[in-house]
Amino acid sequence: MLIRSHWTLTPSETAVLPRSYHLELVKQLHERLGLDMGGQQTPSLTFSGFIGSATRTSEFVTFHPENPYHLSLSGLSETTSKAIFNLDLGDTLEFLGSQFQVCDRHHDITSYDQLYTELIANEPEPERQFNLKFLTPTSFSQKRIYLPLPVPRLLVQSWLDRWNEFGPVYLGSYDLLDYLEEAIALKYHNIRSTRFQVYRSFVTGFVGEITLQIPQRTDPLISQVANLLVHYSNFCGTGVKTRLGMGYSQYQPRQHPSDCKETSKDC
C-alpha cells in the first residue's frame, strides 16, 4: 500500500507561529500515528508542512484565517501507510497555542505492485515529458554540503533509493542511474532558492517548477523506469529531510482507470 493523504485546514484566527513550527507539528503527528521519528535511516513517511499563502519573517510565519492551507502525509511502507490511513485529526488541529479547522481530507492510494504493473510490466507507451512542482525547499546531500539544484541524476537517485528501500522489486543501482542520467534532460526550470530551518541550523533548497524530457530514441524500458520513478515521486518526495517538510514535490500524471481516491468531509 502507498498512500498520500491531503488535508485542507484554516486557522480559527490569525496564527503566528515560529518559523520552525513544522518540527513541532511533525513530532506531534508522529506521536498520533504511533511512529518513531528516529528509527529509520530512510524515513517511510514524508510530510509537507502547511502549504499556502502565509506571511513570513526571519523568525515567524503568520497564517491567515481567510486562506486555506494544505497538509500532506505520505507512507512508503505498509505499516506507515496504514497508520496514515487510520489517522483522525478530528475537527480541529491544535498545536503551539493555535487552532486549525479541518475542512476536508482525501487520499491518493495505490501500491508498488500496481505502479510497477501499469508503468513497466504492461509495457505502456511511456510519457516523454514531465512537469514537476517543488512546493517546499528541495536539496540534495553532496558529501558535506547541500546542493539546491534540480540535477536530473540527483532527482532520479533520490526516487530510486526510496523505491529500492521499500518496494518489492529491486530496480537497480548505479548502472541504472547511468542509463537514466543519459536519458533524462532538464528542459526548463523556473526556480528560486530559499532557506529551511532544521532545529538550530538552516538548509538551502530550491522551490519552483521544472520540466524533464526523455528523447524519443531512448530505450523503451529505460523510459518506462523513468516514468515509474516520476510517478513514485508523488509519494516519496524528493531529496533530503522529506520527513521534516522538505522536498514536497508534485507531478500530475495521466489518469489511470485503477486510480483510487477517497474523500471524507467538506467545509
Number of C-alpha atoms within 10 A of each C-alpha: 16 24 27 24 23 18 18 20 25 23 21 15 14 15 20 18 18 17 17 16 17 19 17 13 20 20 15 14 17 15 12 14 17 13 16 11 16 8 9 9 6 15 22 23 25 25 27 24 22 21 16 14 13 16 11 14 10 7 9 15 17 16 24 19 16 12 12 20 22 17 16 21 26 27 25 25 20 15 12 22 22 15 17 23 19 10 14 11 14 9 14 16 15 14 13 12 8 15 18 22 20 22 18 16 20 18 20 17 20 18 16 18 15 15 18 19 14 15 23 21 13 10 12 13 11 19 16 16 16 20 17 20 20 22 19 24 27 33 29 24 13 9 7 6 11 16 19 22 18 24 15 18 17 20 21 21 21 19 23 26 16 20 22 14 15 16 18 11 12 12 12 12 12 9 9 14 18 11 15 21 18 14 20 22 17 15 13 12 15 11 17 13 15 15 15 21 17 16 8 6 8 11 20 18 26 24 24 17 18 17 15 18 16 23 13 12 8 16 12 15 15 20 24 24 19 26 22 22 22 25 20 23 24 21 28 32 29 29 26 20 22 24 23 23 27 29 29 29 24 19 16 12 14 8 7 8 6 10 11 11 13 10 12 10 10 10 9
